[in-house]
Amino acid sequence: MRNWIRSVAVVLALTPVCALAKDYSADRYDVQLQLTPQGTLHVTETVDFRFEGGPFTYVYRNIAATGTDGIRNVRAWMDGERLPAGRVQISGSSPVKVRWNFGPFSDSTHKFTVQYDALGVIRPEQDVQRLMWRALPGDRSYRIESSEITLEYPAGIATPEVSVERAGRIDAGPQRTVVHMQALRRNTQPVLTAVFRANSFTGPPPDWMTRDDRRREDFAKGVRASLAPAFLLLALGLFGAITSFRNDRPTLVVGSDPGSRMPPGPQPPAIAAALIGKPGGSHGILYELARRGVLRIEEAKSGFMGSRHFTIYRTNDAVALAPHERTFLDVAFKGGASAATLEELQSRLARKWSRIRQAIRAEIRAEGFVDESRTARRRWLFGSAAAGLMIGFTGLIFALVGLKSAGIAMIAGQALVYGATVLVLGIVLLIAASRSPKWSDTGMMMASRWRGYAHYLRDLSRGRVPAPGGEEFEQLLPYAAAFGVAHSLLRRQAKEGRAVLPPWFAALPSPDGDGAEIAALIAFTSSTDMGSGAGAGAGAGASGGGSSGAG
C-alpha cells in the first residue's frame, strides 16, 4: 500500500513538468494594415513566438479569404530573413496556407513575418464605406501577451471611426490609427471596424458582395415566381383532403355512454382495447385468462432490496379459448411449459407481440368491425403524408444549400416555397389520416360504447363513482388492466378498505395479514399496468481571420 501511494505521488509530482515540457506563446503579435486609394488592404503580420521546451520544427498561418476578392502576393520572413522556397511553403487560396520549416528550436524566441494583399475588403453601404477585418487569427491555441494593430489610409481621407473589441487604447491621428491590446487569451478574435465617409476609396464594389446581392435577388425572384402556383397547389390539396374526409364520415352517428357500468359487449379485453386504441391488450389477456381459471399467479420470494417477483402457472387447458388467447399462451409459455416468471412472460410478449396482434386483428375483421375500403384509404393517406413530409423537407434542405450558390439561387427560392407547401400538405394529410376511420359503422358503434366503459373505469379508479364489489369487480378487472387503470383502481379499493384478493392470486404468507397480501396484488398490477411524456459569435461577417500555431 505504501509503495502504491509513493508511486502515485511521483506521478502527480511529475505531471506539471510533463505538461510544461513543450509550450509556446506570443510575446507580441503586431498587425499593420495599409489601405490603398482603390481600397486594397496591404497586411503585414509580425509575431514573436517564445518556445519553451521543445523541439519545435514549424510555425503555420492559415489566412482566411472570407469576405474578400482573394489573397495575393503572399511573402514570408523569419527573424528578418526572406526564406527560400524550401524553408517556407505557401499554398491554397481560401485559406492561404503559410508554413515556416526550421530548427529544431528549443527554449528560444523567434520572429515570424507574413505580408499579403487582401482585395475587395471595402464594403459600400448607404452613406459610408466600411472595413471589417479580423485582425488576429481566431483559431489558435496560444496566448498573446500584447498586440498593436495599426491602420493606415491615404492622405486626404477623413479620420474614420475605429472600434475593436477588447482594445485597451485607441490612438487616432492623421492617416493613422493605432489599437493597443494586452493579454489576449486563446481563440480571442478581435475584429477591427473602420467606418469611412462615402466615396473615400475609388475602387469598384467587391465582387463577392456583388455576387451575394445577385444571389439574394435571384432567390427572391424564385420565391415570388412560385408563390401563386404554390398557393393554388395548397388550395387544391386542402380541398381534396377536406372532401375525402367528408365523404369518409360514418353513416351512423354514435356517441359514447360514459355512465355504462357493465361491459357493453361480449368482446374480450384485448379486442376492446384494440377498438379504442389502448396499449394494454396483453395484460388484459393475462387477467382475463386468470379470471377464467386458465392461469394462476403466485408471489415468489422477494429479490434484491425486497423487490417482489411473481410466477404465472397454467392450471387448466380445458377452457374454450379465442384464437388470440391461444396465441398468447403459446408465446408466453415457451415449448408448452407450465410456468413462467412475470419477467420471462413480459419479455416474450414484447418480442412476439406481433403474432398476438395479428390474431386480434383477424378476430376484429371476423366480427365485421373493419371496413376494408376505409382501411385502404387510411393507408393511402398515411403513405401520401409520409411522401409529402419527405419531399417537403428535401425541398427546404435544397433551398438552404442552394441559397449559397449563385447558379441555382432562383431554383433554391422556388424549392423553398414548393418545399414548404408540400410540407404543409404532408402535415394536413397526416392529420387527416390519423382522424380517418378504419372501422365499419358497426365497429365505430362498438368502439364508442367501449370508450364509454373505459371512461367509467377511469372515473372508478379516481373515486368519482361508487365501486362495485364481488363478482362484478372481478369481471371488470381484466378490462381495467387492458385500459391501463388496474393499478390505480386497486389502490383506490385498498384505500377505501374494499380490496379483496381474487381467487386466482396467491400472495406469500405474512404475519401482517390481508394488508400485506393486498399490497402484493397492488405490486403485481403495478408491474403489468400500461397506463395511469444560439447566438452569433463576435465579429460575424468580418473579412480575414484564419488560424495559426506551431509544433
DAFENHU-V72130 format. One record per residue. RES is the residue in one small letter. PHI is phi as a letter, one per 20 degrees, with the letter a starting at -180 (999 if undefined). Layout:
[[RES | PHI] [RES | PHI]]
This chain:
[[m | 999] [r | f] [n | f] [w | f] [i | f] [r | f] [s | f] [v | f] [a | f] [v | f] [v | f] [l | f] [a | f] [l | e] [t | g] [p | g] [v | f] [c | f] [a | f] [l | e] [a | f] [k | b] [d | b] [y | b] [s | b] [a | d] [d | f] [r | b] [y | b] [d | d] [v | c] [q | d] [l | d] [q | d] [l | e] [t | e] [p | g] [q | e] [g | n] [t | f] [l | d] [h | e] [v | d] [t | c] [e | d] [t | c] [v | c] [d | d] [f | e] [r | d] [f | e] [e | d] [g | m] [g | q] [p | e] [f | d] [t | c] [y | b] [v | c] [y | c] [r | b] [n | d] [i | e] [a | f] [a | e] [t | f] [g | m] [t | c] [d | e] [g | p] [i | d] [r | c] [n | l] [v | e] [r | c] [a | b] [w | c] [m | c] [d | l] [g | m] [e | d] [r | f] [l | e] [p | f] [a | f] [g | f] [r | e] [v | c] [q | d] [i | c] [s | b] [g | n] [s | c] [s | b] [p | e] [v | e] [k | d] [v | d] [r | c] [w | e] [n | d] [f | b] [g | n] [p | f] [f | d] [s | b] [d | l] [s | b] [t | c] [h | b] [k | d] [f | c] [t | c] [v | c] [q | c] [y | a] [d | d] [a | d] [l | e] [g | m] [v | d] [i | e] [r | d] [p | f] [e | c] [q | g] [d | c] [v | b] [q | c] [r | c] [l | d] [m | c] [w | c] [r | f] [a | f] [l | c] [p | f] [g | f] [d | e] [r | b] [s | d] [y | c] [r | e] [i | d] [e | f] [s | b] [s | b] [e | c] [i | d] [t | d] [l | d] [e | d] [y | b] [p | f] [a | f] [g | n] [i | e] [a | f] [t | g] [p | e] [e | e] [v | d] [s | b] [v | b] [e | f] [r | m] [a | f] [g | f] [r | b] [i | c] [d | d] [a | d] [g | b] [p | f] [q | l] [r | a] [t | c] [v | d] [v | d] [h | d] [m | c] [q | c] [a | l] [l | e] [r | f] [r | g] [n | m] [t | f] [q | c] [p | f] [v | d] [l | e] [t | d] [a | c] [v | d] [f | d] [r | f] [a | g] [n | m] [s | f] [f | d] [t | e] [g | f] [p | f] [p | g] [p | g] [d | f] [w | f] [m | f] [t | f] [r | f] [d | f] [d | f] [r | f] [r | f] [r | f] [e | f] [d | f] [f | f] [a | f] [k | f] [g | f] [v | f] [r | f] [a | f] [s | d] [l | f] [a | f] [p | f] [a | f] [f | f] [l | f] [l | f] [l | f] [a | f] [l | f] [g | f] [l | f] [f | f] [g | f] [a | f] [i | f] [t | f] [s | f] [f | f] [r | f] [n | f] [d | e] [r | f] [p | f] [t | e] [l | d] [v | d] [v | c] [g | c] [s | f] [d | d] [p | f] [g | e] [s | f] [r | d] [m | c] [p | g] [p | f] [g | a] [p | e] [q | f] [p | f] [p | g] [a | f] [i | f] [a | f] [a | f] [a | f] [l | f] [i | d] [g | m] [k | e] [p | e] [g | e] [g | g] [s | f] [h | f] [g | f] [i | f] [l | g] [y | f] [e | f] [l | f] [a | f] [r | f] [r | e] [g | n] [v | f] [l | c] [r | c] [i | d] [e | c] [e | f] [a | e] [k | f] [s | f] [g | e] [f | f] [m | l] [g | m] [s | f] [r | e] [h | c] [f | c] [t | c] [i | d] [y | d] [r | e] [t | d] [n | b] [d | e] [a | e] [v | f] [a | f] [l | c] [a | f] [p | g] [h | f] [e | f] [r | f] [t | f] [f | g] [l | f] [d | f] [v | f] [a | f] [f | d] [k | f] [g | m] [g | m] [a | f] [s | e] [a | b] [a | b] [t | f] [l | f] [e | f] [e | f] [l | f] [q | f] [s | f] [r | f] [l | f] [a | f] [r | f] [k | d] [w | f] [s | f] [r | f] [i | f] [r | f] [q | f] [a | f] [i | f] [r | f] [a | f] [e | f] [i | f] [r | f] [a | f] [e | e] [g | m] [f | e] [v | d] [d | d] [e | f] [s | f] [r | f] [t | f] [a | f] [r | f] [r | f] [r | f] [w | f] [l | f] [f | f] [g | f] [s | f] [a | f] [a | f] [a | f] [g | f] [l | f] [m | f] [i | f] [g | f] [f | f] [t | f] [g | f] [l | f] [i | f] [f | f] [a | f] [l | f] [v | f] [g | f] [l | f] [k | e] [s | d] [a | f] [g | f] [i | c] [a | f] [m | f] [i | f] [a | f] [g | f] [q | f] [a | f] [l | f] [v | f] [y | f] [g | f] [a | f] [t | f] [v | f] [l | f] [v | f] [l | f] [g | f] [i | f] [v | f] [l | f] [l | f] [i | f] [a | f] [a | f] [s | f] [r | e] [s | f] [p | f] [k | d] [w | e] [s | f] [d | g] [t | f] [g | f] [m | f] [m | f] [m | f] [a | f] [s | f] [r | f] [w | f] [r | f] [g | f] [y | f] [a | f] [h | f] [y | f] [l | f] [r | f] [d | f] [l | f] [s | f] [r | e] [g | m] [r | e] [v | c] [p | f] [a | e] [p | f] [g | c] [g | l] [e | f] [e | f] [f | f] [e | f] [q | f] [l | e] [l | g] [p | g] [y | f] [a | f] [a | f] [a | f] [f | e] [g | n] [v | c] [a | f] [h | f] [s | f] [l | f] [l | f] [r | f] [r | f] [q | f] [a | f] [k | f] [e | e] [g | m] [r | d] [a | f] [v | c] [l | f] [p | f] [p | f] [w | e] [f | c] [a | c] [a | e] [l | f] [p | g] [s | b] [p | f] [d | f] [g | n] [d | f] [g | g] [a | f] [e | f] [i | f] [a | f] [a | f] [l | f] [i | f] [a | f] [f | f] [t | f] [s | f] [s | f] [t | d] [d | f] [m | e] [g | e] [s | l] [g | 999] [a | 999] [g | c] [a | e] [g | f] [a | f] [g | n] [a | f] [g | n] [a | f] [s | e] [g | m] [g | n] [g | p] [s | c] [s | b] [g | r] [a | b] [g | a]]
